[in-house]
Amino acid sequence: MPIYEFHCNRCQRKAAIFLRSINASVVPTCPTCSSSDLVRIISSFAYHKSEKARLEETGEPQRYPGLDYYKDPRNIGRWTEKRLKEMGIDMYSEEHRDTFSGVGEMIAAARDGDMSFLEKKGC
């Protein structure tokens, strides 16, 4: 079910036309001015990166980044994952998944800005 975008040469607006099938023929008309003088344009698109790709692009955490670094909860998770990896532990592997399931959940919560798990631990 494609959506095609057109540019109206009369009113200079962009119009999106929805088709039920890719094989359907369409004679587009502008929904604003009813003109049929439309030119098909290339639609924009979004590209979503994985969390892994995003973290790889930001680079390695600094060795001694300073206290402000740890005020950002996302960095706590990055540091934890990095340290475990340095010790040869992949907390997401099948071997360690059960052992570190709680840690993974805390890191995910910290990345979302939820630090309530610290209150439960008495920190």
Order of alpha helices (4+ residues) and beta strands (2+ residues): beta-beta-beta-alpha-alpha-alpha-alpha
